[in-house]
Amino acid sequence: MKYKLVEKQNNLAVHGLFDTMERAKWHLAVNVPTYCANGFFMDKTLTPDSFEVMPQIANGKGGE
């Protein structure tokens, strides 16, 4: 199964795709706070708490 990093307020705003849940959570814990602090996102109101990890669903059939 694959996972995606999305904004909580807009699940269509995907910020990353990952092969494992562990890798997605690591990115959320390590990279996202750095990106927010450095202003890498166009939406400057985003904080590390603005994101969540969700399963990636392929063709509406539940992933691989």
C-alpha positions in Angstrom: 0.0 0.0 0.0 1.1 3.5 -0.7 0.6 6.6 1.5 0.2 10.4 0.8 0.9 13.5 2.8 -2.0 15.9 2.5 -3.4 19.1 4.1 -6.0 18.4 6.7 -8.3 21.2 5.4 -7.9 20.1 1.7 -7.2 16.5 1.1 -6.7 17.2 -2.6 -3.6 19.2 -1.8 -1.0 16.3 -1.8 2.5 17.2 -0.7 4.1 13.8 -0.9 3.7 10.2 -1.9 5.5 7.4 0.0 5.9 3.6 -0.2 5.6 3.0 3.6 3.8 4.5 6.5 7.1 4.8 8.4 8.7 6.9 5.6 5.6 9.2 5.4 5.6 9.7 9.2 9.3 10.4 9.2 8.8 13.1 6.5 6.0 14.6 8.5 8.1 14.7 11.7 11.4 15.8 10.2 11.0 17.6 6.9 7.6 19.4 7.2 8.6 21.4 10.3 11.8 22.6 8.5 9.8 23.4 5.3 7.3 25.4 7.3 10.0 27.3 9.3 11.8 28.2 6.1 8.6 29.3 4.3 8.9 26.7 1.5 5.1 26.4 1.1 3.3 29.1 -0.9 0.6 29.1 1.8 2.4 30.7 4.7 -0.4 29.8 7.1 0.5 26.1 7.0 2.1 24.7 10.1 3.3 21.1 10.8 -0.1 20.4 12.3 -1.8 21.3 9.0 -0.8 17.9 7.5 -1.8 14.3 7.9 -0.8 10.9 6.3 -3.5 9.0 4.4 -3.6 5.8 2.4 -3.3 6.4 -1.3 -6.3 4.9 -3.1 -5.6 3.7 -6.7 -8.6 4.1 -9.0 -11.0 4.1 -6.1 -10.4 0.4 -5.5 -8.3 0.6 -2.3 -4.6 0.7 -3.4 -2.3 -2.0 -4.5 
